[in-house]
């Protein structure tokens, strides 16, 4: 098998050398593994940074107590369940726990939170967050599920220091207007 030499920043090459020693591997094997992963990611139309960020989102979701279930099953469960105050409390507390978990992972940037919430909410939502409001739109959200997701999102934003000033929730559309705590 032929070999080629590649150039790398000194600090990266030094770190790869350290990792190789720690793991009892060769630099050659680690570099080839990294290049193979880069090529596979490129074939998927993604970059390694995005794939790593997606994996981190799944890890955060799992570690905060979330599980993946098929969307039709989730929708059916939501439509057949009584959406009483206890159920609302569960959704809110889940949002608070998730928001605190984001904070523990030093994720405070609203654009990163947006991206994470898109993955966690599922149903391919369009979510945008600013200092004044959060908008979540997904035609795939049923009426009860829209309310549940809104309550979850309120919990997330509350845990990040945003108080809810007003809310509009209808099937597939959630608009939460908020201000920083202390401004209400």
C-alpha positions, -999 to +999 in steps of 0.1 A: +000+000+000+014+034-010+017+063+014+014+100+011+025+127+035+000+153+046+007+186+064-011+195+096-009+223+122+018+215+147-007+216+177-030+191+159-001+168+150+011+169+186-023+161+200-026+131+175+007+118+187-005+121+224-037+102+215-018+075+197+004+069+227-025+069+251-044+043+230-014+022+220-020+030+183+000+044+155-004+079+142-009+063+108-039+043+119-055+073+136-050+096+106-064+070+083-094+065+105-100+102+106-097+106+068-120+076+062-146+092+085-142+125+066-148+108+033-179+089+046-193+121+060-187+138+027-206+110+009-236+117+032-234+153+023-224+163+058-192+174+075-177+158+106-184+188+128-221+186+121-221+148+127-203+153+160-227+181+170-256+158+162-242+130+183-237+154+212-274+165+209-285+128+211-262+123+241-276+154+258-312+142+251-305+107+264-287+119+295-316+143+303-341+114+302-354+115+267-361+085+245-367+081+208-400+067+197-417+065+163-435+098+155-469+081+147-468+063+181-460+095+199-488+114+182-513+085+190-502+085+226-507+122+229-541+122+213-554+093+235-540+107+268-557+130+292-538+163+291-544+172+327-524+195+350-502+166+361-493+158+325-485+195+319-463+195+350-444+165+335-438+184+302-428+216+320-404+198+344-389+179+315-382+212+297-366+226+328-344+196+333-334+197+296-326+234+298-305+229+329-287+201+312-279+224+283-266+249+308-244+223+324-230+215+290-222+253+285-248+256+257-263+291+261-260+305+226-295+308+213-286+296+178-271+264+192-302+260+214-324+265+183-305+237+165-307+214+195-345+220+200-351+212+163-336+178+168-353+172+202-388+183+193-387+162+161-414+166+135-390+187+114-400+220+131-389+254+120-377+270+153-363+304+157-353+321+190-344+357+197-342+376+230-379+385+226-396+353+213-395+317+203-414+306+172-419+269+164-439+259+133-445+223+122-476+212+103-469+177+117-477+188+153-512+179+164-532+200+187-523+183+220-488+178+209-484+215+201-496+223+236-472+198+251-442+210+231-451+246+240-450+237+277-418+218+272-403+249+254-415+272+282-396+250+307-364+251+286-366+289+283-375+294+320-344+274+330-323+297+308-336+327+326-364+337+302-398+344+317-428+339+295-446+372+288-473+357+264-480+326+245-500+316+214-505+280+207-525+264+180-522+232+159-486+233+145-478+268+156-462+279+189-452+315+196-437+323+230-429+359+238-406+364+267-383+387+286-353+381+307-362+374+343-364+406+362-378+425+332-414+412+336 
